Amino acid sequence: MKQYQPYHIVDQSPWPLLTGMSVFMTVSGLIAIFHLNSPLLFFASLLILMACVWRWAIDICDESSLGFHTKPVQSNMITGFMMFILSEIALFASFFWAFFTSALVPTPEIGLTWPPQGIQIPSPSGAPLLGTLLLLSSGAFLTWSHHAMTTGQDSEVTQGLLWCLLLGEGFAVLQASEYACAQFSISDSALGSCFFMLTGLHGAHVLMGLSLLEMCLVRHLKGQFATNHHLGFETSAWYWHFVDVVWLFVFTFIYCWGC
């Protein structure tokens, strides 16, 4: 049947429903960790969530390869992605709000002092500074890769993405090692809650960003991107730069100012 309009009417898909259910199960598993000390539901739900998101992303990539992502469709996808980024900004802003409220107006429950007695944030001059350099360098390599994409230099696109992924994974490992050496937990005062929520939420976004960039690398190697048609690569790059900017706020206010 001939199509008389430029929009793509998507086929019925189980992935939105399954993804929503797995998100609910993952949050329930997180609650079970805090109250029942049982991580089984959380990790099982997380694996299901990752599988659903990955399979849903494959369907979207197939739609793009088949030519369904016309200019109006791409414009709407960009608008939706910008709205998603705004919602992410609001999410991080809520936790920063909680942090500044506790830091600027300490309550009697935490001893009317900040940082609370007996809790010390890791020094910003150690692992946090190295992690900042790794993450910013990763973003620089991604910018180089994107520029190479627009000029048709395939080998440089691959090199830039590989370096970006390597440095991003190094940051994730560094953050995990910092958690392992932390001398306080998420239940230790408002500082512990805000510190682990902000850095943990950012870490989750880093892992999601790495997954998106790995998918972009696979699609590039398969020849699914063109110099004038690589919206998936661009949105993944925007997401990664958003992660970079959020970390600068975390590093500046949590590690440098907060301690």
TINU-802096 format. One line per field, with one value per residue: residue in three letters; residue number from 0; z, y, x of N, C-alpha, C in turn. Coordinates in pm, whole numbers, plus 50000, padded with zeros to 5 digits. Atoms other than C-alpha are relative to their C-alpha. Last residue first. Layout:
% residues N
kolvo [ALA / ...]
kegu [NUM / ...]
n.zz [Z / ...]
n.yy [Y / ...]
n.xx [X / ...]
ca.zz [Z / ...]
ca.yy [Y / ...]
ca.xx [X / ...]
c.zz [Z / ...]
c.yy [Y / ...]
c.xx [X / ...]
END
This chain:
% residues 259
kolvo [CYS / GLY / TRP / CYS / TYR / ILE / PHE / THR / PHE / VAL / PHE / LEU / TRP / VAL / VAL / ASP / VAL / PHE / HIS / TRP / TYR / TRP / ALA / SER / THR / GLU / PHE / GLY / LEU / HIS / HIS / ASN / THR / ALA / PHE / GLN / GLY / LYS / LEU / HIS / ARG / VAL / LEU / CYS / MET / GLU / LEU / LEU / SER / LEU / GLY / MET / LEU / VAL / HIS / ALA / GLY / HIS / LEU / GLY / THR / LEU / MET / PHE / PHE / CYS / SER / GLY / LEU / ALA / SER / ASP / SER / ILE / SER / PHE / GLN / ALA / CYS / ALA / TYR / GLU / SER / ALA / GLN / LEU / VAL / ALA / PHE / GLY / GLU / GLY / LEU / LEU / LEU / CYS / TRP / LEU / LEU / GLY / GLN / THR / VAL / GLU / SER / ASP / GLN / GLY / THR / THR / MET / ALA / HIS / HIS / SER / TRP / THR / LEU / PHE / ALA / GLY / SER / SER / LEU / LEU / LEU / LEU / THR / GLY / LEU / LEU / PRO / ALA / GLY / SER / PRO / SER / PRO / ILE / GLN / ILE / GLY / GLN / PRO / PRO / TRP / THR / LEU / GLY / ILE / GLU / PRO / THR / PRO / VAL / LEU / ALA / SER / THR / PHE / PHE / ALA / TRP / PHE / PHE / SER / ALA / PHE / LEU / ALA / ILE / GLU / SER / LEU / ILE / PHE / MET / MET / PHE / GLY / THR / ILE / MET / ASN / SER / GLN / VAL / PRO / LYS / THR / HIS / PHE / GLY / LEU / SER / SER / GLU / ASP / CYS / ILE / ASP / ILE / ALA / TRP / ARG / TRP / VAL / CYS / ALA / MET / LEU / ILE / LEU / LEU / SER / ALA / PHE / PHE / LEU / LEU / PRO / SER / ASN / LEU / HIS / PHE / ILE / ALA / ILE / LEU / GLY / SER / VAL / THR / MET / PHE / VAL / SER / MET / GLY / THR / LEU / LEU / PRO / TRP / PRO / SER / GLN / ASP / VAL / ILE / HIS / TYR / PRO / GLN / TYR / GLN / LYS / MET]
kegu [258 / 257 / 256 / 255 / 254 / 253 / 252 / 251 / 250 / 249 / 248 / 247 / 246 / 245 / 244 / 243 / 242 / 241 / 240 / 239 / 238 / 237 / 236 / 235 / 234 / 233 / 232 / 231 / 230 / 229 / 228 / 227 / 226 / 225 / 224 / 223 / 222 / 221 / 220 / 219 / 218 / 217 / 216 / 215 / 214 / 213 / 212 / 211 / 210 / 209 / 208 / 207 / 206 / 205 / 204 / 203 / 202 / 201 / 200 / 199 / 198 / 197 / 196 / 195 / 194 / 193 / 192 / 191 / 190 / 189 / 188 / 187 / 186 / 185 / 184 / 183 / 182 / 181 / 180 / 179 / 178 / 177 / 176 / 175 / 174 / 173 / 172 / 171 / 170 / 169 / 168 / 167 / 166 / 165 / 164 / 163 / 162 / 161 / 160 / 159 / 158 / 157 / 156 / 155 / 154 / 153 / 152 / 151 / 150 / 149 / 148 / 147 / 146 / 145 / 144 / 143 / 142 / 141 / 140 / 139 / 138 / 137 / 136 / 135 / 134 / 133 / 132 / 131 / 130 / 129 / 128 / 127 / 126 / 125 / 124 / 123 / 122 / 121 / 120 / 119 / 118 / 117 / 116 / 115 / 114 / 113 / 112 / 111 / 110 / 109 / 108 / 107 / 106 / 105 / 104 / 103 / 102 / 101 / 100 / 99 / 98 / 97 / 96 / 95 / 94 / 93 / 92 / 91 / 90 / 89 / 88 / 87 / 86 / 85 / 84 / 83 / 82 / 81 / 80 / 79 / 78 / 77 / 76 / 75 / 74 / 73 / 72 / 71 / 70 / 69 / 68 / 67 / 66 / 65 / 64 / 63 / 62 / 61 / 60 / 59 / 58 / 57 / 56 / 55 / 54 / 53 / 52 / 51 / 50 / 49 / 48 / 47 / 46 / 45 / 44 / 43 / 42 / 41 / 40 / 39 / 38 / 37 / 36 / 35 / 34 / 33 / 32 / 31 / 30 / 29 / 28 / 27 / 26 / 25 / 24 / 23 / 22 / 21 / 20 / 19 / 18 / 17 / 16 / 15 / 14 / 13 / 12 / 11 / 10 / 9 / 8 / 7 / 6 / 5 / 4 / 3 / 2 / 1 / 0]
n.zz [49893 / 49895 / 49906 / 49967 / 49955 / 49902 / 49881 / 49944 / 49954 / 49887 / 49885 / 49959 / 49915 / 49867 / 49932 / 49967 / 49888 / 49884 / 49957 / 49934 / 49870 / 49912 / 49966 / 49903 / 49871 / 49944 / 49951 / 49883 / 49884 / 49885 / 49934 / 49985 / 49958 / 50114 / 49987 / 49989 / 50108 / 50096 / 50065 / 50091 / 50118 / 50078 / 50060 / 50112 / 50109 / 50054 / 50087 / 50122 / 50080 / 50061 / 50110 / 50110 / 50056 / 50071 / 50130 / 50081 / 50047 / 50111 / 50113 / 50053 / 50072 / 50113 / 50098 / 50075 / 50072 / 50118 / 50093 / 50062 / 50091 / 50127 / 50001 / 49904 / 49882 / 50039 / 50088 / 49954 / 49857 / 49924 / 49895 / 49920 / 49916 / 49895 / 49900 / 49925 / 49911 / 49894 / 49910 / 49928 / 49898 / 49894 / 49916 / 49923 / 49891 / 49909 / 49920 / 49915 / 49892 / 49917 / 49917 / 49899 / 49899 / 49919 / 49921 / 49885 / 49907 / 49924 / 49967 / 50068 / 50115 / 50093 / 50061 / 50104 / 50111 / 50068 / 50076 / 50116 / 50089 / 50064 / 50105 / 50107 / 50076 / 50075 / 50115 / 50095 / 50060 / 50088 / 50120 / 50079 / 50070 / 50110 / 50102 / 50070 / 50102 / 50029 / 50073 / 50145 / 50048 / 50054 / 50143 / 50082 / 50141 / 50027 / 49920 / 49869 / 50007 / 50131 / 50067 / 50037 / 49914 / 50049 / 50016 / 49876 / 49897 / 49930 / 49877 / 49963 / 49977 / 49882 / 49883 / 49957 / 49950 / 49869 / 49908 / 49962 / 49903 / 49875 / 49923 / 49929 / 49906 / 49882 / 49927 / 49930 / 49885 / 49902 / 49933 / 49911 / 49885 / 49922 / 49928 / 49889 / 49900 / 49934 / 49911 / 49880 / 49926 / 49930 / 49891 / 49890 / 49936 / 50091 / 49926 / 49938 / 50056 / 50103 / 50117 / 50065 / 50062 / 50121 / 50101 / 50046 / 50086 / 50127 / 50077 / 50049 / 50110 / 50112 / 50061 / 50066 / 50119 / 50101 / 50051 / 50088 / 50121 / 50077 / 50071 / 50102 / 50109 / 50068 / 50087 / 50111 / 50131 / 50100 / 50027 / 49978 / 49886 / 49883 / 49952 / 49930 / 49868 / 49925 / 49956 / 49889 / 49884 / 49958 / 49926 / 49872 / 49920 / 49946 / 49892 / 49885 / 49941 / 49926 / 49882 / 49904 / 49921 / 49856 / 49941 / 49860 / 49979 / 49951 / 49905 / 49990 / 49865 / 49969 / 49897 / 50042 / 49882 / 50010 / 50000]
n.yy [50049 / 50075 / 49911 / 49881 / 50031 / 50110 / 49971 / 49866 / 49982 / 50090 / 49948 / 49877 / 50035 / 50036 / 49875 / 49924 / 50071 / 49969 / 49867 / 50015 / 50064 / 49898 / 49904 / 50066 / 50001 / 49866 / 49963 / 50082 / 49942 / 50074 / 50073 / 49913 / 49866 / 49922 / 49855 / 49950 / 49906 / 50064 / 50106 / 49939 / 49951 / 50116 / 50058 / 49914 / 50026 / 50131 / 49980 / 49931 / 50095 / 50095 / 49933 / 49990 / 50135 / 50034 / 49932 / 50073 / 50122 / 49964 / 49968 / 50125 / 50069 / 49921 / 49985 / 50125 / 50037 / 49913 / 50022 / 50130 / 49994 / 49942 / 49860 / 49917 / 49978 / 49916 / 50063 / 49976 / 50026 / 49896 / 49948 / 50112 / 50052 / 49900 / 50020 / 50121 / 49967 / 49914 / 50085 / 50085 / 49918 / 49972 / 50120 / 50005 / 49903 / 50044 / 50112 / 49949 / 49926 / 50096 / 50073 / 49910 / 49973 / 50120 / 50021 / 49910 / 50054 / 50116 / 50066 / 50128 / 49983 / 49901 / 50055 / 50092 / 49917 / 49945 / 50106 / 50028 / 49885 / 50017 / 50100 / 49939 / 49911 / 50085 / 50048 / 49889 / 49977 / 50111 / 49993 / 49884 / 50036 / 50089 / 49917 / 49917 / 50072 / 50137 / 50001 / 49981 / 49879 / 50021 / 50031 / 49920 / 50035 / 50136 / 50052 / 50056 / 50135 / 50063 / 49974 / 49857 / 49930 / 50027 / 50146 / 50061 / 50021 / 50129 / 49989 / 49859 / 49940 / 50060 / 49973 / 49862 / 49986 / 50065 / 49918 / 49889 / 50052 / 50032 / 49876 / 49969 / 50108 / 49982 / 49884 / 50045 / 50078 / 49906 / 49939 / 50100 / 50007 / 49880 / 50020 / 50093 / 49930 / 49904 / 50077 / 50035 / 49877 / 49965 / 50097 / 49967 / 49874 / 49886 / 49878 / 49947 / 49871 / 50022 / 50061 / 49900 / 49903 / 50062 / 49996 / 49862 / 49973 / 50068 / 49917 / 49887 / 50051 / 50035 / 49875 / 49935 / 50079 / 49978 / 49863 / 49999 / 50075 / 49915 / 49901 / 50072 / 50036 / 49882 / 49939 / 50089 / 49936 / 50106 / 50041 / 50145 / 50045 / 49913 / 49995 / 50126 / 49989 / 49906 / 50072 / 50085 / 49911 / 49958 / 50109 / 50012 / 49884 / 50032 / 50097 / 49935 / 49910 / 50081 / 50058 / 49894 / 49948 / 50032 / 50051 / 50036 / 50125 / 50114 / 50063 / 50145 / 50053 / 50029 / 49907 / 49863 / 49915 / 49878 / 49880]
n.xx [49911 / 50069 / 50068 / 49919 / 49864 / 49998 / 50080 / 49983 / 49862 / 49976 / 50075 / 49931 / 49887 / 50051 / 50035 / 49879 / 49938 / 50083 / 49956 / 49870 / 50021 / 50060 / 49894 / 49913 / 50071 / 50006 / 49866 / 49971 / 50067 / 49944 / 50108 / 50117 / 49956 / 49951 / 49999 / 50136 / 50029 / 50089 / 49923 / 49903 / 50073 / 50044 / 49881 / 49960 / 50093 / 49963 / 49883 / 50041 / 50078 / 49905 / 49932 / 50095 / 50017 / 49875 / 50006 / 50097 / 49937 / 49912 / 50087 / 50055 / 49893 / 49954 / 50107 / 50017 / 49879 / 49985 / 50111 / 49984 / 49886 / 50046 / 50036 / 49928 / 50086 / 50113 / 50098 / 50137 / 50007 / 50069 / 49912 / 49948 / 50107 / 50021 / 49895 / 50031 / 50111 / 49948 / 49922 / 50094 / 50069 / 49903 / 49997 / 50124 / 49989 / 49894 / 50050 / 50108 / 49936 / 49929 / 50096 / 50055 / 49898 / 49979 / 50122 / 49990 / 49900 / 50049 / 49873 / 49985 / 49910 / 50057 / 50121 / 49957 / 49950 / 50118 / 50065 / 49914 / 50017 / 50130 / 49985 / 49923 / 50087 / 50092 / 49924 / 49990 / 50132 / 50038 / 49915 / 50042 / 50123 / 49961 / 49936 / 50099 / 50076 / 49958 / 49874 / 50019 / 49934 / 49866 / 50004 / 49910 / 50012 / 49958 / 49889 / 50036 / 50057 / 49982 / 49873 / 49991 / 49905 / 49864 / 49980 / 49947 / 50103 / 49990 / 50079 / 50009 / 49868 / 49935 / 50084 / 49975 / 49864 / 49994 / 50079 / 49914 / 49902 / 50068 / 50020 / 49876 / 49971 / 50087 / 49949 / 49880 / 50048 / 50055 / 49886 / 49942 / 50090 / 49975 / 49874 / 50021 / 50082 / 49911 / 49912 / 50077 / 50025 / 49877 / 49984 / 50094 / 49964 / 49998 / 49969 / 50120 / 50041 / 50103 / 49936 / 49915 / 50089 / 50053 / 49893 / 49991 / 50116 / 49975 / 49908 / 50079 / 50082 / 49913 / 49955 / 50114 / 50036 / 49897 / 50013 / 50117 / 49964 / 49908 / 50081 / 50078 / 49909 / 49943 / 50102 / 50035 / 49975 / 50009 / 49862 / 49990 / 50081 / 49992 / 49862 / 49973 / 50063 / 49917 / 49881 / 50042 / 50016 / 49866 / 49939 / 50072 / 49958 / 49868 / 50015 / 50063 / 49901 / 49904 / 50065 / 50035 / 49889 / 50014 / 49877 / 50021 / 50072 / 49923 / 50092 / 49991 / 49981 / 49859 / 49955 / 50022 / 50010 / 49922 / 50086]
ca.zz [55193 / 55001 / 54800 / 54628 / 54627 / 54618 / 54457 / 54196 / 54127 / 54108 / 53891 / 53658 / 53658 / 53531 / 53242 / 53136 / 53154 / 52931 / 52693 / 52682 / 52610 / 52332 / 52180 / 52197 / 52029 / 51752 / 51689 / 51664 / 51432 / 51184 / 50839 / 50650 / 50678 / 50668 / 50940 / 50901 / 50767 / 50987 / 51165 / 51234 / 51376 / 51609 / 51724 / 51778 / 51989 / 52199 / 52234 / 52363 / 52612 / 52734 / 52787 / 52993 / 53208 / 53256 / 53341 / 53615 / 53746 / 53761 / 53969 / 54193 / 54231 / 54316 / 54531 / 54702 / 54803 / 54892 / 55121 / 55283 / 55342 / 55487 / 55759 / 55716 / 55540 / 55199 / 55350 / 55506 / 55486 / 55106 / 54971 / 54766 / 54647 / 54524 / 54338 / 54161 / 54059 / 53917 / 53722 / 53575 / 53484 / 53309 / 53119 / 52994 / 52894 / 52691 / 52537 / 52419 / 52289 / 52088 / 51962 / 51844 / 51669 / 51491 / 51371 / 51267 / 51045 / 50886 / 50776 / 50605 / 50699 / 50929 / 51094 / 51152 / 51339 / 51548 / 51629 / 51733 / 51960 / 52106 / 52170 / 52361 / 52564 / 52669 / 52767 / 52988 / 53151 / 53210 / 53346 / 53584 / 53698 / 53777 / 53982 / 54167 / 54233 / 54419 / 54441 / 54529 / 54872 / 54967 / 55165 / 55542 / 55789 / 56165 / 56254 / 55974 / 55695 / 55776 / 56131 / 56319 / 56470 / 56194 / 56363 / 56481 / 56119 / 55890 / 55683 / 55403 / 55369 / 55418 / 55181 / 54938 / 54919 / 54889 / 54607 / 54438 / 54454 / 54294 / 54033 / 53920 / 53838 / 53683 / 53452 / 53354 / 53270 / 53052 / 52878 / 52801 / 52660 / 52435 / 52322 / 52236 / 52028 / 51851 / 51778 / 51641 / 51401 / 51298 / 51214 / 51015 / 50821 / 50751 / 50986 / 50807 / 50570 / 50631 / 50817 / 51056 / 51133 / 51195 / 51440 / 51627 / 51646 / 51778 / 52045 / 52166 / 52193 / 52397 / 52621 / 52686 / 52758 / 52992 / 53182 / 53215 / 53352 / 53596 / 53709 / 53798 / 53971 / 54181 / 54262 / 54393 / 54601 / 54936 / 55236 / 55331 / 55377 / 55162 / 54913 / 54885 / 54801 / 54516 / 54400 / 54390 / 54177 / 53943 / 53930 / 53832 / 53563 / 53441 / 53407 / 53207 / 52979 / 52922 / 52830 / 52598 / 52450 / 52346 / 52006 / 51771 / 51449 / 51428 / 51209 / 51046 / 50938 / 50594 / 50463 / 50147 / 50190 / 49903 / 50000]
ca.yy [51827 / 51940 / 52211 / 51990 / 51639 / 51701 / 52047 / 52047 / 51673 / 51625 / 51935 / 51823 / 51475 / 51617 / 51785 / 51461 / 51264 / 51526 / 51484 / 51111 / 51174 / 51418 / 51158 / 50891 / 51133 / 51200 / 50834 / 50740 / 51034 / 50911 / 51015 / 51277 / 51120 / 50774 / 50513 / 50150 / 50031 / 49721 / 49862 / 50178 / 49980 / 49791 / 50112 / 50280 / 49985 / 50020 / 50391 / 50317 / 50059 / 50301 / 50566 / 50325 / 50238 / 50608 / 50678 / 50414 / 50576 / 50912 / 50759 / 50600 / 50926 / 51121 / 50857 / 50754 / 51107 / 51220 / 50922 / 50934 / 51308 / 51278 / 51045 / 50708 / 50489 / 50517 / 50384 / 50518 / 50430 / 50401 / 50161 / 49942 / 50250 / 50404 / 50081 / 50103 / 50463 / 50369 / 50080 / 50312 / 50573 / 50309 / 50197 / 50553 / 50571 / 50249 / 50342 / 50682 / 50529 / 50274 / 50537 / 50764 / 50479 / 50363 / 50710 / 50765 / 50456 / 50566 / 50913 / 51025 / 51394 / 51392 / 51069 / 51209 / 51500 / 51250 / 51054 / 51369 / 51465 / 51112 / 51144 / 51468 / 51307 / 51026 / 51281 / 51449 / 51116 / 51010 / 51352 / 51353 / 50999 / 51107 / 51397 / 51169 / 50909 / 51151 / 51530 / 51535 / 51381 / 51116 / 51252 / 51236 / 51116 / 51109 / 51419 / 51535 / 51737 / 51981 / 52063 / 52099 / 51751 / 51543 / 51511 / 51873 / 51986 / 52128 / 52425 / 52482 / 52119 / 51947 / 52181 / 52171 / 51790 / 51769 / 52024 / 51831 / 51525 / 51711 / 51870 / 51523 / 51425 / 51763 / 51735 / 51385 / 51519 / 51786 / 51517 / 51322 / 51635 / 51683 / 51320 / 51368 / 51676 / 51488 / 51199 / 51442 / 51591 / 51243 / 51145 / 51466 / 51397 / 51032 / 50748 / 50465 / 50400 / 50027 / 50090 / 50329 / 50079 / 49813 / 50044 / 50094 / 49718 / 49672 / 49935 / 49739 / 49428 / 49612 / 49775 / 49441 / 49260 / 49537 / 49529 / 49149 / 49169 / 49441 / 49236 / 48941 / 49176 / 49345 / 49032 / 48849 / 49137 / 49033 / 49249 / 49256 / 49630 / 49802 / 49519 / 49457 / 49826 / 49789 / 49478 / 49676 / 49937 / 49662 / 49505 / 49837 / 49888 / 49531 / 49605 / 49922 / 49740 / 49457 / 49702 / 49909 / 49591 / 49401 / 49574 / 49654 / 49802 / 50167 / 50415 / 50610 / 50964 / 51109 / 51084 / 50929 / 50576 / 50341 / 50000]
ca.xx [53374 / 53069 / 53245 / 53504 / 53353 / 52978 / 52961 / 53236 / 53259 / 52883 / 52837 / 53117 / 52959 / 52632 / 52816 / 52984 / 52657 / 52495 / 52790 / 52711 / 52342 / 52426 / 52660 / 52389 / 52147 / 52399 / 52482 / 52115 / 52054 / 52313 / 52183 / 52385 / 52731 / 52580 / 52527 / 52418 / 52755 / 52775 / 53082 / 52883 / 52590 / 52823 / 52991 / 52654 / 52541 / 52855 / 52778 / 52428 / 52557 / 52825 / 52557 / 52347 / 52648 / 52729 / 52365 / 52379 / 52697 / 52521 / 52246 / 52508 / 52704 / 52389 / 52221 / 52546 / 52639 / 52287 / 52223 / 52568 / 52539 / 52188 / 52316 / 52487 / 52227 / 52398 / 52720 / 53039 / 53410 / 53412 / 53676 / 53439 / 53249 / 53574 / 53653 / 53316 / 53384 / 53723 / 53572 / 53308 / 53570 / 53780 / 53471 / 53429 / 53796 / 53773 / 53437 / 53562 / 53885 / 53686 / 53443 / 53724 / 53906 / 53591 / 53498 / 53860 / 53845 / 53518 / 53625 / 53302 / 53317 / 53012 / 53129 / 53478 / 53324 / 53127 / 53443 / 53628 / 53337 / 53344 / 53718 / 53655 / 53376 / 53609 / 53871 / 53611 / 53525 / 53887 / 53988 / 53691 / 53772 / 54128 / 53992 / 53749 / 54024 / 54249 / 54231 / 53862 / 53931 / 53677 / 53378 / 53423 / 53163 / 53233 / 53035 / 52810 / 52976 / 52826 / 52721 / 52393 / 52449 / 52292 / 51951 / 51978 / 51935 / 52203 / 52077 / 52328 / 52439 / 52103 / 51918 / 52210 / 52198 / 51819 / 51825 / 52106 / 51881 / 51590 / 51817 / 51929 / 51571 / 51486 / 51788 / 51675 / 51327 / 51488 / 51696 / 51377 / 51212 / 51516 / 51484 / 51118 / 51199 / 51479 / 51243 / 50985 / 51239 / 51355 / 50997 / 50947 / 51271 / 51188 / 51276 / 51094 / 51383 / 51428 / 51757 / 51582 / 51307 / 51572 / 51748 / 51420 / 51367 / 51722 / 51656 / 51353 / 51569 / 51831 / 51570 / 51403 / 51732 / 51850 / 51522 / 51533 / 51888 / 51783 / 51484 / 51710 / 51958 / 51690 / 51490 / 51800 / 51944 / 51786 / 51880 / 51511 / 51455 / 51719 / 51771 / 51396 / 51344 / 51592 / 51407 / 51083 / 51259 / 51376 / 51029 / 50871 / 51139 / 51074 / 50703 / 50770 / 51014 / 50767 / 50491 / 50712 / 50869 / 50556 / 50534 / 50247 / 50381 / 50482 / 50295 / 50579 / 50507 / 50572 / 50212 / 50071 / 50207 / 50133 / 50000]
c.zz [50074 / 50114 / 50119 / 50106 / 50046 / 50055 / 50106 / 50135 / 50071 / 50058 / 50123 / 50119 / 50044 / 50094 / 50142 / 50083 / 50045 / 50125 / 50118 / 50047 / 50077 / 50140 / 50091 / 50044 / 50108 / 50136 / 50068 / 50061 / 50126 / 50129 / 50109 / 50069 / 50025 / 50049 / 49871 / 50019 / 50003 / 49885 / 49898 / 49924 / 49899 / 49873 / 49913 / 49930 / 49878 / 49885 / 49942 / 49904 / 49868 / 49913 / 49930 / 49879 / 49883 / 49935 / 49919 / 49861 / 49914 / 49944 / 49879 / 49882 / 49942 / 49920 / 49877 / 49898 / 49914 / 49917 / 49873 / 49897 / 49929 / 49899 / 49861 / 49977 / 50105 / 50118 / 49970 / 49895 / 50059 / 50146 / 50088 / 50117 / 50093 / 50095 / 50114 / 50109 / 50087 / 50101 / 50117 / 50099 / 50084 / 50111 / 50112 / 50090 / 50086 / 50120 / 50103 / 50093 / 50099 / 50119 / 50093 / 50092 / 50112 / 50110 / 50093 / 50087 / 50124 / 50102 / 50093 / 50025 / 49930 / 49877 / 49896 / 49929 / 49884 / 49883 / 49923 / 49911 / 49873 / 49904 / 49927 / 49884 / 49884 / 49914 / 49912 / 49876 / 49899 / 49927 / 49901 / 49872 / 49914 / 49921 / 49880 / 49891 / 49931 / 49885 / 49965 / 49920 / 49849 / 49942 / 49949 / 49855 / 49918 / 49855 / 49964 / 50070 / 50140 / 49962 / 49865 / 49937 / 49969 / 50074 / 49950 / 49987 / 50126 / 50115 / 50073 / 50129 / 50050 / 50032 / 50127 / 50121 / 50054 / 50062 / 50141 / 50098 / 50041 / 50105 / 50133 / 50085 / 50080 / 50105 / 50127 / 50082 / 50081 / 50124 / 50106 / 50078 / 50102 / 50125 / 50086 / 50081 / 50122 / 50109 / 50075 / 50099 / 50128 / 50083 / 50082 / 50118 / 50109 / 50077 / 49902 / 50074 / 50061 / 49945 / 49885 / 49872 / 49926 / 49926 / 49869 / 49893 / 49944 / 49903 / 49864 / 49913 / 49939 / 49880 / 49877 / 49928 / 49923 / 49872 / 49889 / 49938 / 49900 / 49871 / 49914 / 49916 / 49891 / 49880 / 49922 / 49904 / 49881 / 49860 / 49900 / 49979 / 50032 / 50122 / 50129 / 50053 / 50082 / 50141 / 50079 / 50055 / 50122 / 50121 / 50051 / 50085 / 50138 / 50081 / 50063 / 50119 / 50122 / 50066 / 50083 / 50127 / 50089 / 50087 / 50147 / 50054 / 50149 / 50016 / 50045 / 50107 / 50000 / 50135 / 50048 / 50105 / 49954 / 50120 / 50000]
c.yy [50115 / 49955 / 49924 / 50087 / 50125 / 49980 / 49889 / 50014 / 50134 / 50022 / 49913 / 50063 / 50123 / 49966 / 49971 / 50123 / 50071 / 49934 / 50048 / 50135 / 49991 / 49944 / 50109 / 50093 / 49930 / 50003 / 50137 / 50031 / 49920 / 50056 / 49913 / 49930 / 50094 / 50139 / 50063 / 50151 / 50058 / 50093 / 49924 / 49894 / 50065 / 50044 / 49880 / 49944 / 50084 / 49960 / 49868 / 50017 / 50063 / 49899 / 49910 / 50067 / 50001 / 49863 / 49975 / 50063 / 49916 / 49877 / 50040 / 50022 / 49868 / 49928 / 50076 / 50010 / 49877 / 49959 / 50081 / 49973 / 49867 / 50006 / 50046 / 50147 / 50087 / 50030 / 50095 / 49942 / 50036 / 49959 / 50105 / 50050 / 49891 / 49956 / 50101 / 49975 / 49879 / 50035 / 50081 / 49909 / 49913 / 50084 / 50015 / 49879 / 50001 / 50095 / 49956 / 49890 / 50054 / 50068 / 49901 / 49930 / 50089 / 50025 / 49882 / 49993 / 50088 / 49949 / 49883 / 49928 / 49869 / 50021 / 50096 / 49938 / 49912 / 50090 / 50053 / 49894 / 49982 / 50116 / 49976 / 49902 / 50067 / 50084 / 49910 / 49960 / 50115 / 50031 / 49889 / 50011 / 50114 / 49959 / 49917 / 50088 / 50087 / 49940 / 49860 / 49992 / 50015 / 50128 / 49979 / 49955 / 50095 / 49955 / 49855 / 49938 / 49948 / 50004 / 49930 / 50036 / 50147 / 50085 / 49966 / 49851 / 49942 / 49992 / 49866 / 50022 / 50144 / 50070 / 49947 / 50036 / 50141 / 50017 / 49941 / 50093 / 50107 / 49948 / 49971 / 50126 / 50029 / 49893 / 50022 / 50113 / 49946 / 49926 / 50099 / 50058 / 49897 / 50003 / 50122 / 49979 / 49911 / 50077 / 50092 / 49920 / 49972 / 50127 / 50032 / 49905 / 50041 / 50127 / 50116 / 50132 / 50062 / 50131 / 49980 / 49945 / 50107 / 50096 / 49939 / 50015 / 50142 / 50023 / 49937 / 50091 / 50109 / 49951 / 49972 / 50128 / 50065 / 49924 / 50026 / 50138 / 49999 / 49932 / 50090 / 50098 / 49922 / 49960 / 50117 / 50065 / 49918 / 50061 / 49884 / 49946 / 49852 / 49939 / 50080 / 49995 / 49874 / 50019 / 50088 / 49920 / 49920 / 50091 / 50037 / 49890 / 49994 / 50116 / 49968 / 49906 / 50070 / 50086 / 49921 / 49946 / 50117 / 50073 / 49969 / 49932 / 49977 / 49878 / 49870 / 49950 / 49848 / 49937 / 49958 / 50103 / 50145 / 50090 / 50124]
c.xx [50067 / 50088 / 49943 / 49932 / 50076 / 50141 / 50007 / 49930 / 50017 / 50138 / 50023 / 49929 / 50079 / 50115 / 49948 / 49967 / 50128 / 50057 / 49915 / 50054 / 50133 / 49982 / 49946 / 50112 / 50083 / 49931 / 49994 / 50135 / 50026 / 49941 / 50061 / 49882 / 49882 / 50035 / 50052 / 49992 / 49860 / 49961 / 49915 / 50079 / 50095 / 49929 / 49964 / 50124 / 50034 / 49908 / 50050 / 50117 / 49956 / 49927 / 50101 / 50065 / 49903 / 49988 / 50126 / 49987 / 49908 / 50070 / 50082 / 49908 / 49949 / 50107 / 50048 / 49886 / 49978 / 50121 / 50018 / 49891 / 50019 / 50114 / 49954 / 49967 / 50066 / 49908 / 49885 / 49906 / 49862 / 49985 / 49932 / 50085 / 50052 / 49889 / 49988 / 50104 / 49962 / 49892 / 50054 / 50072 / 49907 / 49940 / 50103 / 49994 / 49874 / 50011 / 50104 / 49949 / 49896 / 50068 / 50070 / 49902 / 49946 / 50101 / 50019 / 49876 / 50014 / 50100 / 49971 / 50130 / 50031 / 50087 / 49943 / 49881 / 50046 / 50042 / 49879 / 49936 / 50083 / 49971 / 49867 / 50019 / 50072 / 49907 / 49914 / 50080 / 50005 / 49868 / 49964 / 50081 / 49948 / 49876 / 50043 / 50061 / 49895 / 49923 / 50049 / 50128 / 49981 / 50058 / 50142 / 49992 / 50087 / 49989 / 50030 / 50120 / 49964 / 50147 / 50001 / 50133 / 50019 / 50103 / 50140 / 50028 / 50063 / 49898 / 50003 / 49922 / 49992 / 50131 / 50065 / 49914 / 50025 / 50139 / 50005 / 49928 / 50101 / 50097 / 49932 / 49984 / 50126 / 50028 / 49917 / 50062 / 50118 / 49950 / 49953 / 50117 / 50051 / 49911 / 50033 / 50126 / 49975 / 49924 / 50096 / 50083 / 49923 / 49982 / 50125 / 50011 / 49901 / 50036 / 50019 / 50024 / 49877 / 49945 / 49902 / 50062 / 50080 / 49906 / 49954 / 50108 / 50005 / 49884 / 50030 / 50087 / 49913 / 49918 / 50086 / 50042 / 49886 / 49969 / 50102 / 49982 / 49884 / 50043 / 50088 / 49918 / 49926 / 50084 / 50057 / 49901 / 49950 / 50018 / 50005 / 50141 / 50017 / 49932 / 50008 / 50144 / 50028 / 49946 / 50094 / 50118 / 49955 / 49994 / 50139 / 50063 / 49934 / 50057 / 50136 / 49987 / 49944 / 50107 / 50100 / 49937 / 49965 / 50100 / 49979 / 50126 / 49980 / 49910 / 50065 / 49904 / 49996 / 50023 / 50138 / 50041 / 49991 / 49976 / 50089]
END
